């Protein structure tokens, strides 16, 4: 064999593997990662009835708006590290005409425990990476529900028409009441003289009885009413929602996406950064890198959905059906 002879590559074996690369820009990732998915219906509060959707709303304590979930991907590399991000069936990706992202906020405990992207190795302190579990909230994505906004505008228009009709009815009632008032004034003038005579003839109440009555009324008015703390069940703004990105597996967060995170702030409002996360969710727009806690990663990833099962789910159900656990009430 001549050492200087040109090398001839047989590309026929790669045709089957690369035939879908033009249709799916992220198909090449299968050569480097094992794709798995953490569905919106996965979670501790849904294990009892994983096949049904709960109608109970979850309200964020800080902002007072509704919290929703979405499907997430977990790409595991050969070194066992896992990338987490938004799956194609996530509502922000599957329904771009409905949700408009306002900001992205990473968890302060996680972002502060990791070294800053611009920190030098000499200045960065070595510390244990923050732990996470499947339900750990890595970041929150606040969005505007455009469908709810349009519905609210329509409701306001109908409410304005109703108010005008009510005002006209009140005017008519006031005119009728004015006529009745004149008649009542005449009758009250006649009956007042009779009532004055009856009151003067009746005996006055004793001072002891009056004092007792006044003291009882004072005690009732000064007694503070017990405060009833009720859990918030409705959003303060139905046109705003918050999607939570969860840790998906048990392990440690070792890195946040530097393209999304900016030094000195955990909140992102830059439209270009938000666009990167949405348009390149499977590549440049990933959320975080998680290292599984145990050596046998099959144990840490046992609750995830395989790529084959995920594809079957996408074929059997429309993308909007796997949105979250609480969107059915809003769609009505």
N, C-alpha and C positions, 0 to 999 in steps of 0.2 A: 504493500500500500504506500502510495506516494504521500509523504508528509505535507507537501505543498499543494496537494490537490484540494480544490474547493469543497467545502462541506455542504452536503445536500440534505435539507430537512424535509421530512415527510409530514406535510400538514394535514393529511387526510384524517389522522387520528384526532385532530383538534376541531374538526368541523362540527361534530356532534356537540362538543362541549361549548363552543363559541357561537352557535347558531342563534342564541337568544340575546346576545350581547347588544345587538342593534336595537332591539325592542326594549330591553331593560338595562338602563345604564349602570345599575349596581349588580348585574349578574356576575361580573368578574370577581366579586367578593367571595363567591363560593370556593375559589381556589385558595383563599387565605383564611376564611372564617367559616365557622359552623353557625348557621342561622337558627335562632330560636326566638320565641315570642312570649312576652308576659301580657296576657290579655286583660282587658278592663274588668272582666268578671272575676279575676283572680284576686283573692284577698281574704283576710280572716273573717270579715263580716259577711262574706258571700259563700263560705264553704258549706254551710248547711243547705243551701239551695242554689248550687252553681248554675243551674239551667234556667233560672228565672231572674228577671230584673226587679230590683227593689225600687219602690216608688218613694221611699223616704229621702228627703233632701238633706244634704250635708252642707252646713253653713260655716264659712271660715270665721274664726273668732276675731281676728284682727280687722279684716275688711268688711265683714258682714255680707259677703256675696257667696253665691252657690259654688260649691266645689264639685267638679266633674272629673272623670277618669277617661283614659283612652288607652288603646293598645300600644305596647312598646316592643321594640326589638332588642334582642340580646345577641350580639355577635361575639363568639368566642374564638380567639386566635390560638395557634398551636402552643403558645406559652401559657395558656389557661386564663389570660386576662380577658375581660369582657367589656365590650362597648355597649352602652345603652342609649337609646334615642327613640324618636317617634316612628311608629310603624306606619305603613301606607294606609291602613284603615283607621288611623287616629283621626278624630273629627277635624282637627286643624288642617290636616292634609286631604282628607276625603271630602270635606265640605268647605272649600275656600271661599265660596260665595256667602256663607253664613257667618263664619267667625273671622274677626279681624284682630290680630294680636296687638295689644297695647304695650305690654312690658313683660320682661322675664326677670324673675328674682330667684337667685340661688340662695340656699339655706346658709345663714350666717355662720352657724357652727361648723359646717363642712368647709365653706370657703375660707374662713379664718384659720382653720387647722392645717390647710394645705399651703405650701410655699407659693409666693406670688409668681406670676409668669415672668416678670422682668427681674426677679431677684437673682443675684449671682450665687454660685455654690458656696463662696466664702462667707457671705452674709446670711444665707439661709440656715435656719436651725433645723436639725434633724429631730423629728418627733413622729410618734406613731400615727399612721393615717387614720382618719375618723372611721369608725365602724358604721355599717349600715345593714339593714334587713330588707326583706321584700317590700315592707310597707313604709320604709323610711322615705320621707319627702326630700328629694335632692334639689328640686327647684319648682317654682310655681309660675305658670304662664297665664297672665290675665288677658282676656280677650273680650271683645264687644260682640254680642249676639245680634247680628243685623236683622234676623227674622223677628226677634222679639222687639227690636227697635221700631220696625215698620208696623208691627201689630200694635205697639203702644201709641204710635202716631195716629193710626186709624181709630183706636179707642178714644183718644183725646178729641178727634173730630166729631165722633158720634156723641161723646159726652157734652161737647159744646152745643150741639143741636138740642140735646135733651134739656140743657140748662135754659136755653131760650124759651122752649116750650113751657118749662116750669115757671119762668118769670111771667109769662103771659097769664098763666093760670092764677098766679099769686095776685096779679093786678086785678083780675076779675073778682077774686075772693075779697080783696080789700074794699072794692067798691060795694060789694054786698054787705060786708061787715060794717061799713060806715052807716048804711041805712039802718041796720039792726041796732047799732049803738045809739042812734038818736031815739029810737023807741025805748030802749032800755033806760036811758037817762031820765025820761019822763016817768017811767014806772019806779025807778029807784028814788026819785024825789018824793013821791007819795009814800013809799014804804019807809023812808028814813025817819020821818016824824013818828011813826008808830014804833019803830025800833028804839028810838031814844027814850020814849016813855017807858017801855018795858025794861030797859037797862037800869033806869033810875029807880024803879020799884024793886029790883032784885037786890039781896044783901051782898055786901062786898066780901071777898074772900079774906080769911085770916092771914096775918103776917107770917105765922109759922109755916102755914102751907105754902105760901109764896116763896119763902126762904128755902124750904126743902126742895121745891121744884127747880129753883134756880141753881142750887148746888148740884143736883143730879145732872142737869143739863150741862153745867160747866165741866163736871168730871167726864162726861161722855165726849165732850168736844176736845178736851186736853189729852185723852188717851190715844197714843199713836196707833195707827192701823198696822197690822203685821204686813211686812213686805213679802210679796210672793214672787220669787225668782222663777221665771219661765224660760225654758230653753228656746232659743230662736229657731223657728222652723221655716221662715220665709226670708228671701234675700232682700236687702235694702234697696237694691237696684236690679230688677229682673233682666235688664239689657246687658248686664256684665256678668261674666262667668270666670271661673278660675280652674284651669287644668293643672293637676299635680303630676309630676314625673317622679315615679317611685324607684327605689333601689333595685327592685326586681329579684335580687338574690341576696343571700347572706354573705357578707364579706367586708371589705374595706374600700372606701373611695380613695383612690390614689391620684386621680387627676380629674380636673374639670376642663372642658373644652376652652382652650385659650382664645379661640376665634370668637367665642361668645362672651367670655368673662373678661372684664377690664379691671385693671388694678385700682384699688381704692374704693370700689363700689361693687355691690352685689346685685344691683338693679340695672337692667339693660333696656333702653328705650330707642336705641339707634335703629332706624328703619332698615338700613343696609344689613346690620347684624341679624335682625329678625328675618329678613328675606333669605339670608343664607341658611338659617335654621330650617325654614320651611321648604325652600327649593332644593336643598341638598341635605335633607334630613338623614339619609342613609350613609353619607360620607362626611363632608366637612361640617355638617350640622349636628353631629352627635352631641349628647349631653355630658356624659362622664365616662370614666374608665373605672371599673370595679374589679377588684381581685377577690376571687372566692376564698372563703374562710378555711375550708378543709382541703386536704390534699386531693381527695377524690371529688373532683368537681361534679361528678354525676349526682352526688347527694345534694349539693347546693343548687343544682339546676333541675331537680326532679319535678318541680311544679311548673316548669315552662312548657310551652306548646312547641312541638317540632314544626319544621318548615312544611312538611307534607300535610300535617293536620291543619296548619294555618291556611295553606292554599285551598284545601277542601272547604274550609269554613268560608273563605272569600268567594268561592264558586257557588256555595249553597245559600249564602245570605248577601244582601246588598251591603255596601260599605257603611251606610248610615245605621244599620241595625246593630252593629258592634260598637256603637259610639261610646256610650257611658252607661252608668247604672241609673241615671236620673234625668235623661233627656226626654223620656216619653211624655212627661207632664208638660214640658214646654212646647213640644211639637203640636199638642192639641190646641 
